[in-house]
Amino acid sequence: MDCVSNKDFNDFLDDVRTRGLAGEFETQGYISADIVEGFKKYGVYRAMVPKRFGGLEQSPAEFCRLIEKISEADGSAGWVASFGMSPAYFGALPVKTLEKLYSKTPDIIFAGGIFPPQPAQKSNNQYCVSGRWKFSSGCMSADIVGVGIMPMEGESALGLPRMAVLPKQDVEIDMTWDTVGLRGTGSHDLVVNNQFVDEDWTFIRGSASQLDEPFFRYPSLSFATQVLVITGAGITQAAIKQFKSMAEGRSITGGVKMGERPVTQFNFAQLVARFEGARSWFYEAINQTWESILAGNTPSKEQIMQMRLSSTQLTRTCSEVTRHLQLMAGMSAIYNGHPLARYVNDMNVLTQHAFMGDLTFQNAGAVLFGHEPTPGFL
């Protein structure tokens, strides 16, 4: 199914764009239910699901291009859609659990609240789960949710933190998300009170998959980073088109149009070049790793480093390019309702995400010098 070239899909994106610019998602603090149903219709949630469970089994690059297209229509919508990557995590669940999960449909919507991991006492292969977790993007429309737990036996921790998967009805959503950008992601708090979760419905994030399809040999934490980063590329694509449209229009002072000014042409070309260069590196890193996996190889430390470093670089580049476009647009772009102002605010939030923080550069530098990065980078 080629979602991006489908006319109905493009009409759907026009609706997302119109409603996003009108402030619908921002005002209510989440993506509307009918839009999420549209994500289902166009294969977002089945894209990475194995064919044996009714999915499309797309490649990482195919999924990223889909999310980029949605994000160009609305950044928050793209961010929520990006969690269609959840099969990358679910692969760490037992196969029998996955068979139950996908028994009715591959279109399972997942939202997670990972931090902080809350202590969960283990008894009879179950965990008693309680606590509060932040940043659960898309939780308003989720079918199931995952929360971070620290397995405990008495006062002793049992290994690494895990994600416990629960039906949405077992979780309370506290609508705390009030931010300068990406407000429509609905990244609210999750609250759970004494719910028992079987061990077979828990997994260690980033652990080895139980499935043998090629995608489940792709580094899951790198992919979790990439699907968020590419929302920034979509936002920047929208900003470039917005500025170009403004620059080609009439000047409010009656002078030469912005697009006819040599300084604007010079700066605009440089910004586009910076963006396209970072974006190309991002997809090149994805494709090199994917081709290596298809050839039967395990991704190397250097390949993973390239994916993480190109992701952070694309995020920073998108933020800088979008802000510079707003600066070039002048007074028109200072109003809260102006598209360029929204794109800048959305990008500012994206750059704050831990996946794209300064530590990425430090870890990449360590690998480049032949040293070991900090745990979790690879």
Backbone torsions as a table, in degrees:
resi	resn	phi	psi	omega
1	MET	NA	115.4	-179.8
2	ASP	-93.7	88.5	-173.8
3	CYS	-61.6	-41.2	-169.6
4	VAL	-67.3	-32.2	-177.6
5	SER	-91.5	-2.6	-176.5
6	ASN	-76.8	127.9	-177.2
7	LYS	-60.7	-42.4	179.3
8	ASP	-60.4	-37.9	178.8
9	PHE	-64.5	-42.0	178.1
10	ASN	-65.4	-36.6	174.7
11	ASP	-64.3	-39.5	176.3
12	PHE	-60.7	-44.1	179.3
13	LEU	-64.0	-35.9	177.0
14	ASP	-61.7	-38.8	178.0
15	ASP	-66.3	-43.0	177.7
16	VAL	-59.8	-44.9	-178.8
17	ARG	-62.3	-47.5	-177.9
18	THR	-61.6	-45.5	-177.6
19	ARG	-73.3	-32.8	176.6
20	GLY	-66.5	-45.6	179.6
21	LEU	-67.1	-26.5	177.3
22	ALA	-76.0	-8.3	176.5
23	GLY	88.7	11.5	-177.6
24	GLU	-59.4	-51.4	-175.7
25	PHE	-70.0	-38.5	-179.1
26	GLU	-64.7	-43.3	-176.4
27	THR	-66.9	-44.5	-176.0
28	GLN	-83.9	-16.4	176.1
29	GLY	83.4	22.5	175.5
30	TYR	-170.9	163.4	177.8
31	ILE	-79.6	132.3	-175.3
32	SER	-61.4	149.6	-173.3
33	ALA	-61.0	-36.9	-178.2
34	ASP	-69.4	-28.4	175.9
35	ILE	-69.5	-41.8	177.6
36	VAL	-63.8	-37.1	174.7
37	GLU	-62.1	-34.8	175.0
38	GLY	-63.5	-38.5	175.9
39	PHE	-58.5	-42.5	177.4
40	LYS	-60.3	-48.3	-177.0
41	LYS	-56.6	-39.0	-175.6
42	TYR	-97.2	17.6	166.5
43	GLY	84.2	13.4	-177.6
44	VAL	-61.0	-43.5	-172.4
45	TYR	-86.8	-14.4	176.3
46	ARG	-102.1	-2.8	-173.0
47	ALA	-56.1	-44.2	-174.7
48	MET	-101.3	3.0	179.7
49	VAL	-76.4	137.4	178.3
50	PRO	-58.3	149.2	-179.8
51	LYS	-61.6	-30.3	-179.3
52	ARG	-63.7	-20.0	176.8
53	PHE	-105.4	12.2	178.0
54	GLY	93.0	11.3	-177.0
55	GLY	-90.6	-178.1	-177.8
56	LEU	-95.7	-20.5	177.4
57	GLU	53.0	53.2	179.6
58	GLN	-76.2	167.7	175.6
59	SER	-83.8	161.7	177.4
60	PRO	-56.7	-41.0	-179.2
61	ALA	-66.9	-39.2	178.2
62	GLU	-60.9	-43.8	-179.4
63	PHE	-66.7	-41.5	179.5
64	CYS	-62.3	-38.6	178.4
65	ARG	-66.0	-35.4	175.9
66	LEU	-64.1	-46.1	-179.7
67	ILE	-66.7	-36.8	177.4
68	GLU	-60.5	-41.6	-179.4
69	LYS	-65.5	-43.3	177.9
70	ILE	-64.1	-40.9	-178.2
71	SER	-66.9	-28.7	175.6
72	GLU	-64.7	-33.2	176.1
73	ALA	-73.5	-43.1	177.8
74	ASP	-161.9	125.9	-176.4
75	GLY	-61.7	-43.3	-179.8
76	SER	-65.3	-39.0	178.6
77	ALA	-63.4	-42.4	178.2
78	GLY	-63.8	-39.8	179.4
79	TRP	-61.8	-45.2	179.3
80	VAL	-65.8	-43.1	178.9
81	ALA	-62.8	-28.8	-176.6
82	SER	-61.4	-20.7	-179.7
83	PHE	-78.5	6.5	163.4
84	GLY	-65.5	-5.0	175.1
85	MET	-76.2	-2.8	-171.7
86	SER	-53.9	-29.2	175.6
87	PRO	-55.6	-24.4	176.4
88	ALA	-61.0	-34.2	175.7
89	TYR	-81.8	-43.8	-174.7
90	PHE	-61.5	-22.8	179.5
91	GLY	-58.8	-18.7	178.1
92	ALA	-82.2	-7.7	175.9
93	LEU	-78.6	155.9	174.8
94	PRO	-59.5	147.3	-178.5
95	VAL	-57.9	-39.2	179.3
96	LYS	-62.2	-35.3	176.2
97	THR	-66.1	-42.1	179.0
98	LEU	-64.2	-37.1	177.3
99	GLU	-62.0	-38.2	176.2
100	LYS	-69.9	-42.0	-177.2
101	LEU	-60.1	-43.9	-175.3
102	TYR	-100.6	17.9	-174.4
103	SER	-64.7	-29.5	-177.8
104	LYS	-104.6	-33.4	-177.3
105	THR	-162.7	147.9	172.9
106	PRO	-82.9	-6.6	-175.9
107	ASP	-87.6	65.3	-179.5
108	ILE	-94.2	126.5	179.5
109	ILE	-98.4	123.0	-176.1
110	PHE	-117.3	139.8	171.6
111	ALA	-133.3	142.8	-176.8
112	GLY	-126.8	146.0	169.9
113	GLY	-124.5	102.9	-168.9
114	ILE	-89.7	-40.5	-170.7
115	PHE	-113.3	148.2	-9.3
116	PRO	-81.3	146.4	176.0
117	PRO	-59.7	128.5	-177.3
118	GLN	-100.0	141.4	179.4
119	PRO	-60.9	135.6	-179.1
120	ALA	-136.0	114.3	-179.1
121	GLN	-70.3	134.2	179.5
122	LYS	-97.8	133.9	177.8
123	SER	-154.0	126.0	178.2
124	ASN	53.3	46.3	177.9
125	ASN	59.9	29.0	172.7
126	GLN	-131.1	156.0	175.3
127	TYR	-116.4	134.8	174.2
128	CYS	-89.5	113.4	-170.1
129	VAL	-106.9	126.0	174.8
130	SER	-147.3	152.3	174.8
131	GLY	141.2	-171.5	179.5
132	ARG	-130.3	138.9	-179.4
133	TRP	-133.4	144.8	-176.3
134	LYS	-102.7	167.4	169.5
135	PHE	62.8	45.7	179.2
136	SER	-93.9	80.0	-176.7
137	SER	-60.3	133.9	176.9
138	GLY	74.9	13.3	-174.2
139	CYS	-65.6	-24.7	-176.8
140	MET	-63.4	-27.7	-177.6
141	SER	-110.8	9.4	-174.5
142	ALA	-73.0	150.7	170.5
143	ASP	-89.3	-39.6	178.1
144	ILE	-135.1	156.9	178.5
145	VAL	-130.1	153.7	174.5
146	GLY	-119.9	139.8	179.1
147	VAL	-129.6	147.2	-177.9
148	GLY	-79.8	129.3	178.7
149	ILE	-129.6	153.2	170.9
150	MET	-110.2	104.6	-179.3
151	PRO	-58.3	133.6	-176.9
152	MET	-131.1	148.4	168.8
153	GLU	-129.6	101.2	-170.7
154	GLY	67.9	-122.8	179.1
155	GLU	-97.2	1.4	-174.3
156	SER	-102.3	133.8	176.0
157	ALA	-76.7	143.5	-179.2
158	LEU	-109.7	84.0	175.8
159	GLY	77.4	-152.6	-175.1
160	LEU	-81.6	158.1	173.6
161	PRO	-59.0	153.2	-178.7
162	ARG	-129.8	167.0	169.5
163	MET	-105.2	128.7	175.9
164	ALA	-102.9	128.7	-175.6
165	VAL	-101.0	125.8	-177.4
166	LEU	-130.1	154.1	169.5
167	PRO	-63.9	148.7	-177.1
168	LYS	-59.1	-33.2	-176.7
169	GLN	-66.4	-13.3	177.9
170	ASP	-90.4	5.5	-173.7
171	VAL	-128.0	139.3	173.7
172	GLU	-97.6	138.1	176.9
173	ILE	-104.5	122.5	176.4
174	ASP	-104.2	113.0	-171.2
175	MET	-78.2	82.1	-175.2
176	THR	-101.3	-4.8	-169.7
177	TRP	-74.7	107.3	-178.7
178	ASP	-141.6	94.2	-168.7
179	THR	-131.1	172.2	-178.8
180	VAL	-78.1	-18.4	-179.1
181	GLY	-154.7	170.4	-178.2
182	LEU	50.1	37.1	-178.0
183	ARG	-66.2	-28.6	-178.1
184	GLY	-73.1	-7.1	179.9
185	THR	-69.5	-18.0	179.2
186	GLY	57.7	45.7	-176.6
187	SER	-83.9	63.1	-173.5
188	HIS	-81.0	176.3	177.9
189	ASP	-82.7	146.9	172.5
190	LEU	-107.4	139.2	178.3
191	VAL	-128.1	129.1	179.5
192	VAL	-127.6	137.1	-179.9
193	ASN	-124.4	105.1	171.5
194	ASN	50.3	57.1	173.9
195	GLN	-103.9	135.7	-179.6
196	PHE	-94.2	128.6	-176.9
197	VAL	-123.0	124.1	177.1
198	ASP	-62.1	145.4	-179.5
199	GLU	-58.0	-31.5	179.6
200	ASP	-66.9	-10.5	176.8
201	TRP	-108.5	27.5	174.6
202	THR	-128.6	157.0	178.5
203	PHE	-155.1	158.9	174.4
204	ILE	-92.0	120.1	-177.3
205	ARG	-63.2	127.2	-180.0
206	GLY	88.4	1.0	-179.8
207	SER	-78.9	169.2	-177.0
208	ALA	-61.3	143.0	-178.1
209	SER	-79.5	154.1	173.9
210	GLN	-88.9	-5.3	-176.1
211	LEU	-104.8	155.3	-174.2
212	ASP	-111.0	3.5	174.9
213	GLU	-62.4	150.7	-176.0
214	PRO	-53.9	-38.3	-177.5
215	PHE	-57.7	-31.0	-175.7
216	PHE	-82.8	6.7	167.8
217	ARG	-105.0	-2.2	176.6
218	TYR	-80.1	135.2	-175.7
219	PRO	-58.8	115.4	-171.4
220	SER	-67.9	-37.3	-179.6
221	LEU	-70.2	-33.8	174.3
222	SER	-64.5	-42.0	179.8
223	PHE	-66.3	-39.3	177.2
224	ALA	-60.1	-34.3	175.6
225	THR	-70.7	-47.2	-173.7
226	GLN	-62.3	-39.0	-177.3
227	VAL	-69.8	-24.7	174.5
228	LEU	-81.0	-42.6	-179.6
229	VAL	-58.3	-40.7	-174.1
230	ILE	-69.5	-17.8	172.1
231	THR	-63.0	-34.6	177.8
232	GLY	-65.3	-36.2	177.2
233	ALA	-65.2	-39.9	177.0
234	GLY	-63.6	-43.3	177.6
235	ILE	-60.2	-42.5	-178.9
236	THR	-69.1	-36.3	174.2
237	GLN	-58.0	-43.1	179.4
238	ALA	-65.2	-39.2	180.0
239	ALA	-65.4	-40.9	179.1
240	ILE	-62.5	-45.1	179.4
241	LYS	-65.3	-38.7	179.2
242	GLN	-63.4	-46.7	-179.9
243	PHE	-64.6	-42.2	-179.7
244	LYS	-59.8	-41.6	178.5
245	SER	-63.8	-42.9	178.5
246	MET	-64.2	-43.4	-175.3
247	ALA	-67.8	-25.7	180.0
248	GLU	-86.2	-9.8	-179.9
249	GLY	-85.8	-177.3	-177.0
250	ARG	-71.7	154.3	176.8
251	SER	-83.8	133.5	-179.3
252	ILE	-69.0	-17.6	178.4
253	THR	-93.0	-5.3	-177.7
254	GLY	84.9	2.1	179.8
255	GLY	-86.4	-160.4	-179.7
256	VAL	-66.9	138.8	177.2
257	LYS	-59.6	147.7	-178.5
258	MET	-54.7	-42.5	-176.4
259	GLY	-68.2	-12.2	178.3
260	GLU	-97.4	-2.1	-178.9
261	ARG	-87.4	128.7	-179.2
262	PRO	-55.8	-39.4	-178.5
263	VAL	-64.8	-37.5	177.6
264	THR	-67.5	-44.5	179.5
265	GLN	-59.9	-43.8	-179.3
266	PHE	-62.6	-51.1	-177.4
267	ASN	-67.5	-39.9	-179.3
268	PHE	-63.2	-43.5	179.0
269	ALA	-62.4	-39.8	178.7
270	GLN	-64.4	-41.7	-179.8
271	LEU	-64.7	-44.4	178.1
272	VAL	-61.9	-41.3	179.2
273	ALA	-62.8	-43.3	178.5
274	ARG	-61.3	-45.2	-178.8
275	PHE	-64.2	-48.9	-177.1
276	GLU	-65.3	-33.6	177.3
277	GLY	-65.8	-46.0	179.0
278	ALA	-65.8	-39.0	-179.9
279	ARG	-65.8	-42.3	179.6
280	SER	-63.0	-41.8	177.9
281	TRP	-61.9	-41.0	179.5
282	PHE	-56.5	-51.6	-177.9
283	TYR	-71.9	-32.3	177.0
284	GLU	-62.7	-42.1	179.2
285	ALA	-64.0	-40.6	176.8
286	ILE	-60.8	-50.8	-173.4
287	ASN	-66.8	-36.4	178.9
288	GLN	-63.8	-43.0	179.0
289	THR	-66.9	-42.0	-178.2
290	TRP	-64.5	-43.4	178.9
291	GLU	-63.6	-35.4	177.3
292	SER	-65.3	-40.9	178.5
293	ILE	-65.2	-44.1	179.6
294	LEU	-63.0	-26.2	177.6
295	ALA	-82.4	0.2	177.0
296	GLY	93.6	10.9	-178.2
297	ASN	-96.8	158.5	172.7
298	THR	-91.1	133.2	-179.8
299	PRO	-54.5	134.0	-179.2
300	SER	-81.8	163.9	176.3
301	LYS	-57.9	-39.9	-179.0
302	GLU	-67.2	-39.0	178.5
303	GLN	-65.0	-42.1	178.5
304	ILE	-65.8	-41.1	177.6
305	MET	-59.3	-42.8	178.8
306	GLN	-61.0	-39.9	179.3
307	MET	-66.5	-43.0	-179.1
308	ARG	-69.7	-42.5	-177.8
309	LEU	-68.5	-43.0	179.1
310	SER	-65.4	-30.1	178.0
311	SER	-67.2	-47.8	178.9
312	THR	-64.8	-40.6	179.7
313	GLN	-63.5	-41.0	178.6
314	LEU	-64.3	-41.7	179.0
315	THR	-60.9	-48.8	-179.1
316	ARG	-64.3	-40.6	179.5
317	THR	-63.6	-44.2	179.4
318	CYS	-60.4	-42.4	179.5
319	SER	-62.9	-45.3	-178.7
320	GLU	-67.0	-41.5	-179.6
321	VAL	-65.6	-44.2	-178.5
322	THR	-64.0	-42.6	178.7
323	ARG	-65.1	-39.0	-179.3
324	HIS	-67.5	-35.5	176.6
325	LEU	-63.4	-41.4	176.9
326	GLN	-62.6	-41.6	178.9
327	LEU	-61.0	-43.7	179.8
328	MET	-67.0	-27.6	-177.3
329	ALA	-72.8	-17.6	176.5
330	GLY	77.7	-152.9	-172.1
331	MET	-63.2	-27.9	-178.1
332	SER	-57.6	-31.0	-171.7
333	ALA	-94.7	12.8	-179.0
334	ILE	-89.3	-12.4	-176.7
335	TYR	-78.2	143.1	-178.1
336	ASN	-57.4	-33.5	-177.7
337	GLY	-82.4	-3.5	-178.8
338	HIS	-75.2	136.4	-179.1
339	PRO	-53.9	-40.9	-177.9
340	LEU	-65.2	-35.9	177.0
341	ALA	-63.6	-41.1	178.9
342	ARG	-66.0	-42.8	-179.9
343	TYR	-61.8	-40.4	178.7
344	VAL	-63.6	-45.6	-179.7
345	ASN	-63.6	-41.1	178.5
346	ASP	-62.4	-42.3	-179.8
347	MET	-67.8	-34.0	177.7
348	ASN	-61.4	-38.2	178.3
349	VAL	-69.3	-42.0	-177.9
350	LEU	-60.5	-39.4	-178.7
351	THR	-67.7	-17.6	-179.5
352	GLN	-80.3	-12.8	-176.0
353	HIS	-64.7	140.1	-175.9
354	ALA	-60.8	-30.8	179.9
355	PHE	-60.7	-26.3	-175.7
356	MET	-114.4	23.4	-176.5
357	GLY	-77.7	176.4	-178.7
358	ASP	-59.8	-26.6	-178.5
359	LEU	-61.9	-24.6	177.3
360	THR	-60.2	-43.5	179.9
361	PHE	-64.7	-41.7	179.6
362	GLN	-61.7	-46.2	-179.1
363	ASN	-65.6	-40.3	177.6
364	ALA	-63.3	-40.4	177.6
365	GLY	-62.6	-38.7	177.7
366	ALA	-60.8	-44.6	179.5
367	VAL	-64.7	-41.5	-180.0
368	LEU	-61.1	-30.3	178.8
369	PHE	-93.5	6.5	176.5
370	GLY	84.0	16.1	179.3
371	HIS	-102.0	169.6	178.8
372	GLU	-85.9	133.8	175.3
373	PRO	-77.9	172.1	177.3
374	THR	-68.7	152.9	-179.4
375	PRO	-56.6	140.6	178.8
376	GLY	98.6	-18.0	-178.6
377	PHE	-71.3	-38.2	-178.5
378	LEU	-94.3	NA	NA
